[in-house]
Amino acid sequence: MSTNEKPNAGASGQKAPWTVKRIAAVAGIVLLVAMYVVTLISALIGTPGAAKLFRFSLGMTIAVPIFLWIFIWCVGKLTGKDSMASLDLLNSNPKEREKMEKALQEEMQKENKGVGQDRNRR
C-alpha cells in the first residue's frame, strides 16, 4: 500500500485527500528548496547580497521546520487528531499502546519465571 492510500480503501485504491497538514509540509519543502536554489544561483553569479542571502537561508533552515511543526501541532489540536507532532506520542494510538503493554507484561512474566527456576535449582 502506498503512503497516500487510505488504510480502509480496500481494492478501490482511493488516495487520501490532501489535508492542511500535508499541504503545509509540501509548501515547506518547496520553500526550502526554492530558497536554496536562489541562494546557490546568487552565490554563483556573485551578486552583492549573496552573503546576506546565505545567512538568511541558514536562519530559515531552522525557522521553517520549527514553524511547520508548531503549525501541524496546532492543526492536530484543533481537529482533535494526534500526529507525529503531538507531544503525547504514547497515548496517540491506544491500540498500539495496549499491544506494547501486553508484550512488556509477557516479557516480565517470562523473566520472573526464569528467576524462580534458577532459585529452585540451587
C-alpha positions as CSV (number, residue, x, y, z in Angstrom):
1,M,0.0,0.0,0.0
2,S,1.4,3.4,-0.9
3,T,1.8,6.1,1.7
4,N,-1.1,8.2,0.4
5,E,-3.7,5.5,0.1
6,K,-6.4,5.2,2.8
7,P,-5.9,2.2,5.0
8,N,-9.5,1.2,4.6
9,A,-9.7,2.0,0.8
10,G,-9.6,-1.7,0.0
11,A,-9.3,-2.8,-3.6
12,S,-10.6,0.6,-4.9
13,G,-7.1,2.2,-4.4
14,Q,-8.5,5.6,-3.5
15,K,-5.9,8.1,-2.5
16,A,-6.2,10.0,0.8
17,P,-7.3,13.6,0.4
18,W,-4.8,16.4,0.6
19,T,-5.1,17.7,4.2
20,V,-4.0,21.0,5.6
21,K,-1.0,19.3,7.3
22,R,0.1,17.7,4.1
23,I,-0.2,20.9,2.1
24,A,1.8,22.8,4.8
25,A,4.6,20.1,4.7
26,V,4.8,20.2,0.9
27,A,4.8,24.0,1.0
28,G,7.6,24.0,3.5
29,I,9.7,21.6,1.3
30,V,9.1,23.8,-1.8
31,L,10.0,26.9,0.2
32,L,13.3,25.5,1.5
33,V,14.3,24.0,-1.9
34,A,13.5,27.3,-3.7
35,M,15.4,29.3,-1.1
36,Y,18.5,27.0,-1.5
37,V,18.3,27.3,-5.3
38,V,18.1,31.1,-5.2
39,T,21.0,31.2,-2.8
40,L,23.1,29.0,-4.9
41,I,22.4,30.9,-8.1
42,S,23.1,34.2,-6.3
43,A,26.4,32.9,-5.0
44,L,27.5,31.6,-8.4
45,I,26.6,34.8,-10.2
46,G,28.3,36.8,-7.4
47,T,25.6,39.3,-6.6
48,P,26.5,41.8,-3.8
49,G,23.8,40.4,-1.4
50,A,24.8,36.8,-1.7
51,A,26.3,36.7,1.8
52,K,23.2,38.2,3.4
53,L,21.1,35.7,1.4
54,F,23.2,32.9,2.6
55,R,22.8,34.0,6.3
56,F,19.0,34.3,5.7
57,S,19.0,30.7,4.2
58,L,20.8,29.4,7.3
59,G,18.3,31.1,9.6
60,M,15.3,29.9,7.6
61,T,16.6,26.3,7.5
62,I,16.0,26.3,11.3
63,A,12.9,28.6,11.4
64,V,10.8,27.0,8.7
65,P,10.7,23.4,10.1
66,I,10.1,24.8,13.6
67,F,7.2,26.9,12.3
68,L,5.8,23.9,10.4
69,W,6.0,21.7,13.4
70,I,4.1,24.3,15.5
71,F,1.5,24.7,12.7
72,I,1.0,21.0,12.3
73,W,0.7,20.5,16.1
74,C,-1.9,23.4,16.3
75,V,-3.9,21.9,13.4
76,G,-3.8,18.5,15.2
77,K,-5.0,20.0,18.5
78,L,-7.8,22.0,16.8
79,T,-9.1,19.0,14.9
80,G,-8.6,16.6,17.8
81,K,-6.3,14.3,15.8
82,D,-2.8,13.4,17.0
83,S,0.1,13.2,14.7
84,M,3.9,12.9,14.9
85,A,4.0,16.5,16.0
86,S,2.0,15.6,19.1
87,L,3.7,15.8,22.4
88,D,1.8,12.8,23.8
89,L,3.0,10.1,21.4
90,L,2.4,7.2,23.8
91,N,-1.3,8.0,24.1
92,S,-1.8,8.8,20.4
93,N,-2.6,5.3,19.4
94,P,-4.4,3.4,22.2
95,K,-4.5,0.0,20.4
96,E,-0.7,0.0,19.8
97,R,0.0,1.1,23.3
98,E,-2.2,-1.8,24.6
99,K,-0.2,-4.2,22.4
100,M,3.0,-2.8,23.7
101,E,1.9,-3.0,27.4
102,K,0.8,-6.7,26.9
103,A,4.1,-7.6,25.3
104,L,6.0,-5.9,28.2
105,Q,3.9,-7.8,30.7
106,E,4.5,-11.1,29.0
107,E,8.3,-10.4,28.8
108,M,8.3,-9.6,32.6
109,Q,6.4,-12.8,33.4
110,K,8.9,-14.8,31.4
111,E,11.8,-13.2,33.2
112,N,10.2,-13.8,36.6
113,K,9.6,-17.5,35.8
114,G,13.3,-17.8,34.8
115,V,14.4,-16.2,38.0
116,G,12.2,-18.6,40.0
117,Q,13.5,-21.6,38.3
118,D,17.1,-20.6,39.0
119,R,16.4,-20.4,42.7
120,N,14.8,-23.8,42.7
121,R,17.8,-25.4,41.1
122,R,20.1,-24.3,43.9
